[in-house]
Amino acid sequence: MTGAPPRQPDEDPRSPVVLDDQIAAYDCMRGHCPVAHSDYLHWSVFRHADGLRVLEDHDSFSNVVSLHPTLPNGVDPPEHTAYRALIPDSPSLRATFPAGGFTALPLWVERCS
């Protein structure tokens, strides 16, 4: 019995067209293929709402299938929470991420624009 044929990539994030103008390339992907597969990045989402869903829906988008999980973001709650608690709350981390985490990101980007 043979398996399904290999999936054809929807994009090549390393192509010269993408690398020359990433903003235009990703704008195009948002319009015609908002969830794309590539041999290099595997799955990418290009719309903000889709990205939030992936980040917040741990049941549908679990890290359990990863062959190479990273800590703390490569594991699901509640394990993520235990590892995250080990990372000190430092000024450099607070400067990297906006207060309120990802839900505050649009406001943070608007404020920084």
Buried (B, 14 or more C-beta within 10 A) or exposed (E): EEEEEEEEBBBBBEEEEBEEEEEEBBEBBBEEEBEBBBEEEEEBBBEEEBBBEBBEEBEEBEBEEEEEBEEBEBBBEEBBEEBEEEEEEEEEEEEEEBEEEBEEBEEBEEEEE
